[in-house]
Structures are given as C-alpha cells and as structure tokens.
Amino acid sequence: PVAQRLEQRTHNPLVAGSNPAGSTLGSFTMVGKYIFEMVFGPAERDAGFFFNHDLYINRRIERNNKRGLNMENSQQRKSMPLLGDNFPELKVQTTHGVMELPKAFSGKWFVLFSHPADFTPVCTTEFVAFQKRYDAFKSLNCELIGLSIDQVFSHIKWEEWIEENLKVEIQFPIIADTGAVAETLGLIHPGKGTNTVRAVFVVDDKAKIRVILYYPQELGRNMDEILRIVEAIQIADKNRVSMPANWPNNELIKDHVIIPPPADAKSAKERKEKAKKGEIEGYDWWLCHKKL
C-alpha cells in the first residue's frame, strides 16, 4: 500500500532524505519525493534540494521523446531565424516607444542581444559594456537594441539604477518581451530550462542576418568580439575578401586579409607565378593575402 511505503521511507534512516524524527515538514518532503519519483523516475538526491526545475524540464522532454512527442516543437525549430535569412518583421514595445523591426533601422546595421531578466548581475555588466562601446558601434553605422523578459517599467527602473549606481546612462532601446519575441527568434532552448539564452543577432543594412551567437546564462558576452565581427564583415563585403582568425592580429598574416582562392586551374597557375615573382603575398596559390 502507498501509505505503508511512505511510512517506511519517512522513518527509515537508511533512505536518503528520510526523516527519523517524523516531523510534518519531513513527511511532506518525502511525499513530494515519492510523487516526483513515481512520475519522473528517481530524484537527483545530490542536487541538495528536492525540486530541480531544469531536471524537471529535461525529464519531461526525455519522457515525451520516448513517446514520440517532441517538446522542442519541430515547427518552431523550422521557423527559427538562420544565417542569410531576413530578420523577421516584429512590432515591439521598447524603452524608446513602439518600434517596428527591422524597419526602424532601415539602411543601418544593428545588433540585437537578449537577456533572461532585468536586475541580474551578468546582464547588468553587459549593458554597461555595450553602452561604453555604443559610439564605436555607431561609427560603423550600427545600432544596438537589447531585449529582456520584463515589462517597460522594469527596464526603466533598471536603467535608472545603472545610472545612479554605476554612473552609466543607457542610451539604446530595450525591448519589453513577455515571451513572444523570444519564441519568434528561437531564444528558448529546452535543454537550458525555460529562460531565454543570451543570444546575439548581427543584422546588416539590408536586414539580412549575418551572425548569430548563443551564450549560456552563466557566461557574459565579449563586446569587443561583437564589435570586431561587425567591422570585419563590413570590410569583407566591401573588398570581397575573407578575414583570418583573430583579425586584425592574426598569428600568420597580421592585419592582412585573405584573397579568395581562384576558381579554376588556369587562375591557380597564374596566381602561383605572381606569388613567385613577389607580386602578391601568400603561402600557396590557395592561401594568398594582402594588406588593405
């Protein structure tokens, strides 16, 4: 009988998490554990507490996948924005009023970056870091727009706190999202729980998505890398070249850019001859570089 099994588990000192004293709180906890284990399998006793939300979500995904039900929603995954796609048209409420994306940044590049919530330590450091580089982004004809799963009044209060305590005025808009925008942009990753991941979308002046970055909630972003990405892609587009690793501080070719490889055997032979004569720099016909 269930009652008898619960009684044994509650008073058995050999059972992890049992309550020899038989207190009401201990009995309640054991009832909860029993129900959880009946539904989801053995609880993670090493977690330090009974209910682990991420574990709960992951267990549900595992169970439903076994039944042929995919909680990640294959239709949603198909609609997630991908590189080369047009940025989806969205009407959003922000700290600067209602905006229509990507129309609001027509003719400009923009970086959209998401946050799981306001008044969180990592997010606060990121907002300050983005603001300190805002002029550098604008010099590249690139705007910034944040997104956080909170309402506008919470965003405004957060901005006020940052200015009062950290002496930094946040000048770019922040989207107030209740989850709809996060779902459209694919910011909910079931394996990471129900909060939005830290995503970055780099969108060009034609509203094409050029770069997507995902960071876990515990890792803050590198804003200098995001700034480097925007600058590097703009240079690559303008000059029809490619950018080496760690540009402009590449270990092999310094601040040079890579010349695209030739498309046929004749061009390859011609390039090799030019390299021998010193007309172009390179390690071989397929790896040539130049300084802009």
SEPA-993791 format. One record per residue (C-alpha): x, y, z; residue in one letter. Coordinates in steps of 0.05 Angstrom, whole numbers, padded with zeros to 5 digits, always signed. Each point is the difference from the previous one (the first is absolute). Layout:
N
XYZA
...
//
This chain:
292
+00000+00000+00000P
+00023+00070-00015V
-00010+00025+00071A
+00041-00057+00029Q
+00057+00012-00050R
+00000+00075+00016L
+00003-00016+00074E
+00060-00046-00011Q
+00037+00051-00043R
-00015+00057+00049T
+00027-00036+00062H
+00055-00042-00030N
+00068+00033+00016P
+00032-00039-00056L
-00042+00035-00053V
+00033+00064-00026A
-00040+00061+00022G
-00042-00040+00051S
-00025+00033+00063N
+00012-00044+00062P
-00033+00051+00045A
-00063-00005-00042G
-00012+00075-00004S
-00057+00028-00042T
+00049+00036-00046L
+00042-00062-00009G
-00062-00042-00016S
-00024+00052-00050F
+00068+00000-00034T
+00000-00075-00005M
-00071+00000-00029V
+00024+00049-00052G
+00061-00043-00016K
-00043-00062-00006Y
-00048+00033-00048I
+00057+00030-00041F
+00035-00068-00005E
-00065-00036-00019M
-00010+00049-00058V
+00071+00017-00022F
+00044-00056+00028G
+00052+00004+00057P
+00012+00071+00024A
+00069+00031-00003E
+00017-00005+00075R
+00068+00032-00011D
-00032+00065-00023A
-00005+00025+00071G
-00075+00013-00003F
-00061-00039-00023F
-00026+00039-00060F
+00049+00017-00056N
-00037+00039-00054H
+00051-00016-00055D
-00003-00073+00018L
-00075+00002-00002Y
-00001+00030-00071I
+00054-00048-00025N
-00037-00060+00028R
-00064+00022-00034R
+00037+00007-00066I
+00031-00069+00007E
-00067-00033+00018R
-00038+00033-00057N
+00054-00014-00050N
-00005-00074+00017K
-00075+00005-00014R
+00014+00033-00067G
-00019+00070+00026L
+00054+00051-00011N
-00008+00057+00049M
+00050+00042-00038E
-00053+00010-00053N
+00029-00017-00068S
-00043+00054-00033Q
+00032+00053+00045Q
+00069-00025-00017R
-00015+00007-00074K
-00022+00072+00010S
+00061+00020+00040M
+00040+00054-00037P
+00062-00026-00035L
+00061+00033-00030L
-00018+00034-00066G
-00074+00006+00019D
-00035+00067+00002N
-00009+00022+00072F
-00073-00014+00017P
-00047+00059+00000E
-00019+00016+00072L
-00039+00055+00034K
+00030+00009+00069V
-00009+00043+00062Q
+00065+00031+00023T
+00027+00052+00048T
+00001+00047-00060H
-00073-00014-00019G
-00031-00048-00050V
+00049-00021-00055M
-00007-00042-00063E
+00059-00045-00014L
+00039-00001-00044P
-00033+00062-00031K
+00021+00045+00058A
+00073-00011-00020F
-00009+00005-00075S
+00066+00012-00035G
+00039-00016+00063K
+00031-00061+00032W
-00025-00019+00068F
+00018-00048+00056V
-00057-00030+00040L
+00020-00034+00065F
-00046-00037+00048S
-00001-00007+00076H
-00040-00048+00045P
-00022+00055+00048A
+00012+00069+00029D
+00041+00014+00063F
+00046-00060-00010T
+00074+00007+00013P
+00028-00026-00066V
-00051+00038-00041C
+00016+00065+00036T
+00074-00007-00016T
-00018-00013-00073E
-00044+00062-00005F
+00056+00043+00027V
+00050-00032-00048A
-00045+00011-00061F
-00013+00072+00019Q
+00074+00015+00008K
+00010-00024-00072R
-00064+00031-00029Y
+00038+00056-00035D
+00047-00051-00032A
-00060-00039-00026F
-00032+00063-00027K
+00064+00018-00036S
-00011-00064-00040L
-00072+00022-00017N
-00024-00052+00050C
-00053+00008+00053E
-00012-00040+00064L
-00065-00027+00028I
-00008-00043+00061G
-00055-00048+00020L
-00019-00024+00069S
-00059-00041+00026I
-00031+00055+00042D
-00047+00059-00009Q
+00019+00070-00021V
-00006+00030+00070F
+00049-00052+00026S
+00048+00017-00056H
-00005+00074+00017I
+00013-00013+00074K
+00059-00044-00019W
+00029+00056-00044E
-00009+00049+00057E
+00036-00046+00049W
+00058-00008-00049I
+00006+00075-00009E
-00006+00016+00074E
+00047-00054+00025N
+00048-00013-00057L
-00001+00070-00032K
-00016-00028-00069V
-00061+00025-00040E
-00029-00054-00045I
-00017+00035-00066Q
-00023-00058-00044F
-00071-00029+00002P
-00019-00062+00038I
-00057-00045-00024I
-00052-00019+00052A
-00017-00072-00015D
-00051-00047+00032T
+00027-00059-00039G
-00029+00010-00070A
+00063+00033-00030V
+00045-00052+00035A
-00041-00056-00031E
+00002+00031-00070T
+00076+00009+00004L
+00012-00070+00029G
+00027+00024+00066L
-00031-00055+00042I
+00044-00061+00000H
-00035-00057+00038P
+00065-00032+00021G
+00018+00065+00038K
-00067+00006+00036G
-00055+00051-00013T
+00041+00064+00002N
+00026+00034-00063T
+00072-00014-00018V
+00048+00058-00012R
-00006+00007-00075A
+00031+00051-00048V
-00026+00015-00070F
+00043+00041-00046V
-00044+00028-00056V
+00027+00038-00060D
-00027+00062-00034D
-00043-00043-00046K
-00033-00034+00060A
+00037-00065-00012K
+00022-00040+00061I
+00075-00007-00006R
+00021-00029+00067V
-00036-00036+00057I
+00034-00014+00066L
-00027-00038+00059Y
+00027+00004+00071Y
-00023-00037+00062P
-00030+00041+00056Q
+00061-00007+00043E
+00048+00029-00052L
+00004+00074-00017G
+00014+00021-00072R
+00064+00030-00028N
-00021+00067-00028M
+00067+00013-00033D
-00011-00064-00040E
-00069+00022-00022I
+00028+00067-00021L
+00056-00036-00038R
-00052-00043-00035I
-00039+00060-00026V
+00063+00035-00025E
+00030-00063-00031A
-00063-00019-00039I
-00007+00071-00026Q
+00072-00001-00025I
-00009-00069-00030A
-00063+00023-00037D
+00031+00064-00027K
+00065-00032-00024N
-00024-00070-00017R
+00051-00032+00045V
-00001-00047+00059S
+00025+00013+00070M
+00051-00044+00035P
-00005-00026+00071A
+00008+00053+00053N
+00002+00056-00052W
+00031+00051+00004P
+00051-00037+00042N
+00009-00065-00037N
+00060-00041+00019E
+00020-00013-00073L
-00020+00060-00041I
-00010+00054+00053K
-00052+00051-00024D
-00002-00025-00072H
-00064-00027-00031V
-00007-00064-00040I
-00008+00002-00075I
-00054-00049-00023P
+00029-00063-00032P
-00001-00005-00077P
-00059-00035-00031A
+00037-00040-00054D
+00067-00033-00015A
+00024+00056-00047K
-00012+00054+00052S
+00035-00043+00052A
+00062-00006-00043K
+00001+00075-00014E
-00006+00016+00073R
+00057-00047+00017K
+00045+00035-00050E
-00018+00068+00029K
+00017-00025+00069A
+00068-00024-00024K
+00014+00069-00031K
-00021+00034+00064G
-00059+00034-00032E
-00046-00028+00054I
+00013-00030+00068E
-00020-00070+00020G
+00019-00070+00021Y
-00029-00032-00062D
-00049+00016-00056W
-00059-00016+00045W
+00026+00039+00061L
+00018+00071-00022C
-00009+00063+00038H
+00008+00076-00005K
-00002+00063+00041K
-00058+00047-00013L
//
